[in-house]
Amino acid sequence: MRPVVSIDDTIDFLNSLARKDNECIKKLCLHRELCNDSIVNDRYTNVHEEKNKFSLGMLGFLNGLFQNTQDFGSIIMIINENTGDVSFSKNDKI
């Protein structure tokens, strides 16, 4: 077990999985589950709001681990407009 996992380690891992099975990782990252107010009000977790309902996805969960208190995540998913393939990167707004 690694004693410390960085944002860069996580991005490298996500990209390695995306190279192995891009469709699976894309679906996993796009999937969200409705969440309660305790998660919505957590200062670190990034949730998605649509029609006054809140949901949490894998990237919101992972970004919460890195305790980003901004309105955007430290890790972003990029979807290639031509191929639909995904890749992951560090958010350049941080």
C-alpha positions as CSV (number, residue, x, y, z in Angstrom):
1,M,0.0,0.0,0.0
2,R,1.2,3.5,-0.8
3,P,1.5,5.7,2.3
4,V,0.4,8.8,0.2
5,V,-1.5,9.2,-3.1
6,S,-1.3,12.5,-4.8
7,I,-3.6,14.1,-7.3
8,D,-1.1,13.3,-10.0
9,D,-1.0,9.6,-8.9
10,T,-4.8,9.5,-9.1
11,I,-4.9,11.2,-12.6
12,D,-2.3,8.7,-13.8
13,F,-4.3,5.8,-12.5
14,L,-7.6,7.1,-14.0
15,N,-5.8,7.6,-17.4
16,S,-4.3,4.1,-17.3
17,L,-7.8,2.6,-16.6
18,A,-9.3,4.7,-19.4
19,R,-6.7,3.3,-21.8
20,K,-7.7,-0.2,-20.9
21,D,-11.5,0.3,-21.1
22,N,-12.5,3.9,-22.0
23,E,-16.2,3.2,-22.3
24,C,-16.4,1.7,-18.8
25,I,-14.5,4.5,-17.1
26,K,-16.5,7.2,-19.0
27,K,-19.8,5.6,-17.9
28,L,-18.5,5.2,-14.3
29,C,-17.5,8.9,-14.1
30,L,-20.7,10.2,-15.7
31,H,-22.9,8.1,-13.3
32,R,-24.3,10.0,-10.3
33,E,-26.5,9.1,-7.4
34,L,-28.9,11.4,-5.6
35,C,-27.5,12.5,-2.3
36,N,-28.8,14.0,0.9
37,D,-28.1,17.5,2.4
38,S,-25.3,16.2,4.6
39,I,-23.3,15.4,1.5
40,V,-24.5,18.5,-0.4
41,N,-23.3,20.7,2.5
42,D,-20.0,19.0,2.9
43,R,-17.3,21.6,2.3
44,Y,-15.1,19.3,0.2
45,T,-17.4,17.2,-1.8
46,N,-18.3,18.5,-5.3
47,V,-21.9,17.7,-6.1
48,H,-24.0,18.2,-9.3
49,E,-27.2,20.2,-9.2
50,E,-30.0,19.7,-11.7
51,K,-33.6,20.8,-11.2
52,N,-33.1,21.4,-7.5
53,K,-31.8,17.8,-7.0
54,F,-28.2,17.0,-6.0
55,S,-26.1,14.1,-7.0
56,L,-22.6,12.8,-6.3
57,G,-20.4,11.1,-8.9
58,M,-17.0,9.5,-8.7
59,L,-15.1,12.7,-9.6
60,G,-16.9,14.6,-6.9
61,F,-16.0,11.9,-4.4
62,L,-12.3,11.8,-5.5
63,N,-12.0,15.6,-5.5
64,G,-13.4,15.6,-2.0
65,L,-10.5,13.4,-0.9
66,F,-8.1,16.1,-2.0
67,Q,-10.2,18.6,0.0
68,N,-10.6,21.2,-2.7
69,T,-13.0,23.9,-1.3
70,Q,-13.4,25.6,-4.7
71,D,-16.6,25.4,-6.8
72,F,-14.7,23.1,-9.2
73,G,-12.7,19.9,-8.9
74,S,-9.0,19.4,-8.8
75,I,-9.4,16.5,-11.2
76,I,-11.3,17.0,-14.4
77,M,-12.5,14.6,-17.1
78,I,-12.0,15.6,-20.7
79,I,-14.3,14.1,-23.4
80,N,-12.8,14.1,-26.9
81,E,-15.4,15.7,-29.2
82,N,-14.4,13.6,-32.2
83,T,-14.0,10.1,-30.6
84,G,-15.9,10.4,-27.3
85,D,-12.9,9.0,-25.5
86,V,-12.1,10.4,-22.0
87,S,-8.9,11.4,-20.3
88,F,-8.2,13.0,-17.0
89,S,-6.2,16.1,-16.1
90,K,-5.4,18.5,-13.3
91,N,-7.8,21.5,-13.4
92,D,-5.7,24.5,-14.6
93,K,-8.0,26.9,-12.7
94,I,-6.3,25.7,-9.5
